[in-house]
Amino acid sequence: MYTRTVPGGVPLYGQEQCNYCGAAAASMTRNGYPNAADRVFYTQTTAWNMIQARNSTLAADANWATDPHGLTATLQDMNNPAGVHWVEFVDSSRDIVLFDMLYWMNLRQYPSPVLINQGGHWVVVTGWTTDIEPVGGSSPTLQSIMVNDPEPHNIGTATSFTGSQWFNGPWNGAVKYSGTWLGKYVAVVEPPIERGRVIVDRAGRTGARLISPARAVEAARAALANLDREANPQHATLVDRAQALDPLLVREESPTRRSKAPPQYYIVPFGLPDERHERGAGAVRGSVLVNAYTGALEEITSFGAPIRYLTQGEALEIAGSAIGDPARLKGAEATLMFAAGDITHIRAYPFWRVRAGRRTLYIDQLGRIYGKFFEAVPGD
């Protein structure tokens, strides 16, 4: 196996505003250069203002919070040392875009901002593992990829995805928003660019029978025990000190398009013994996500600060208060689910859908209520 990570790691910053994912990505990237002496911290407000002045001026791109032009130009203008030259790389083939990003990171060891969730969100790739070194003309198989994600707000997450889950989840489609980048995959990289492709062994995510919660916990513990510590230092707390909490079953589908057999996964939370959250027991430092049908590892996420998952009972109570008539909650259905959109971009941070009669509410992990599910603003 061949592993590359950014020397010294990349700082994790949670986005400070709902539309600051690009600004947070710029701040993390600029303060995550491989040479510590070259690192410079920019506030997210400064980064945001720079991005807005550099976003595309085409009418078709007007809805973007942070577009690839804006983020790339901002990084280039952030007081760089000699020899640093940021460019956006765009292609309809995710295999080609991913290869060029890995090839560049292997040579230069800089982090790389990438658009995920079909253009809805920016994250920063901080490392990866392939079966062979990605050199010109090669076709490495992606084993895992590590990213810093600025969500949840003011917290952030450091996540290690299996290669399969990277393509099944964050990179499950090209940009879907009209304009310059429609139908493309995007990574902010720098020359030299070498042609090649990355191979991913895709895993099935549906099945006929769910595994038990106990088996999900066993699979999560095994994943942490087998984790390459050197390549994944961000998960040291989960490996060394955390204990498994009760697993959560999540249904992955768009609330507006019901599927007969959607992917499902277990979130197995991990917390420190006796650590409490300000909202009650069950403080979570990170989570391991496993396939709910096979138990296969999908991703490992460490939060930038402890969080707490909202229980089904709490979600129903919040919905009851919003509806104002407890009688209407009789027979209500509360489902924990994930779809990338305005509520969340992170599979380890799903939301509750509560159906009570003809009324449907969506409740995030902070207890905030949404009357409708909206797509994300591009580059949000």
Secondary structure, 3 states (H helix, E strand, C coil): CEEEECCCCCCCCCCCCCCCHHHHHHHHHHCCCCCHHHCCCCCHHHHHHHHHHHCCCCHHHCCCCCCHHHHHHHHHCCCCCCCCCCEEEEECCHHHHHHHHHHHHHHHCCCEEEEEHHHCEEEEEEEEEECCCCCCCCCCEEEEEEEEECCCCCCCEEEEEEHHHHHHCCCCCCCCCCCCCCCCEEEEECCCCCCCCCECCCCCCCCCCCCCHHHHHHHHHHHHHCCCCCCCHHHHHHHHCCEECCCEEEEECCCCCCCCCCCEEEEEEEECCCCCECCECCCEEEEEEEECCCCCEEEEEEEEEEECCCCHHHHHHHHHHHHCCHHHHCCCEEEEEECCCCCCCCCCCCEEEEEECCEEEEECCCCCEECCCCCCCCCC
